[in-house]
Amino acid sequence: MGKSWYGAVRGLAHALIPLQARFTFSHPERVPATGGVLLVSNHLGPADPVFVGVRLGRHMRILAKAELFEWPLLGWLARRCGAVPIRRGASDRDALLMARDLLAQQQCVLVFPEGTYADPPDPAAMLPVKTGAAWLALRTGMPVVPVALSGSERVWTLSRGWRIWHHPHVHVAFGEPYHPTIPRGVSMRGVLQSVADEMGRRIAELLPDAYRGWYAGGAPGDLAEAHQPADAALAHIGAQLLP
């Protein structure tokens, strides 16, 4: 049922997006057509998953804030489309384990690793990336695709609602798939934070300067004493961080 509902919602989004925004899209071919893949995106507003997924040919499983599922219409649609609720605190573990299982089933999973966005979004700059998505990448060994959103903060905010006929320019850019770079000589917790920071820098590299925020001036390859382990080594490191 999830896939049929997801297809219907994506078709509706195709029709509605031109009424709300001037939408452009870069390099969707970088998302593997099959197999498990972790999409990690900056977060600007509640409409972000629609813009990320509308032109992908895959059923995208979304880790969405639990409060969304309490909204009358959007919550109902999120459940029908197979979104995964995620809460702050202890419940995060359950959501991460569910996302791990989805990746193991060779699915496409979208995570917003900043964990939140500003409302109103002023400025719409990146916040520090949290470590949940980093653990997923390490634990599963799946390729990570950075995603960069700009302009979606001007489409819909909780404080202002839909901005009808405003037509901001919204752009989504997909980066090259990669596996995390693992620093040498640091604790396991340090590895996790380093992988999270690398995610943030790779997302920021695809963004206009005004959106880079915490990661302005950073480059994905500036880690000292780092190496790129095989998938099996990634999973071994991840297993030590959370069973």
Buried (B, 14 or more C-beta within 10 A) or exposed (E): EEEEBBEEBBEEBEEEBEEBBEBEBEEBEBBBEEEBBBBBBBBBBBBBBBBBBBBBEBBBBBBBBBEBBEEEEBBEBBBBBBBBBBEEEEEBBEBBBBBBEBBEEEBBBBBBBBBEBBBEBEEBBBBBBBBBBBBBBBBBBBBBBBBBBBBBBBBBBEEEEEBEEEBBEBBBBBBEBBBBBBBEEBEEEEBBBBBBBBBBBBBBBBBEEEBBBBBBEBEBEEBEEBEEBEEEBBBBBBEEBBE
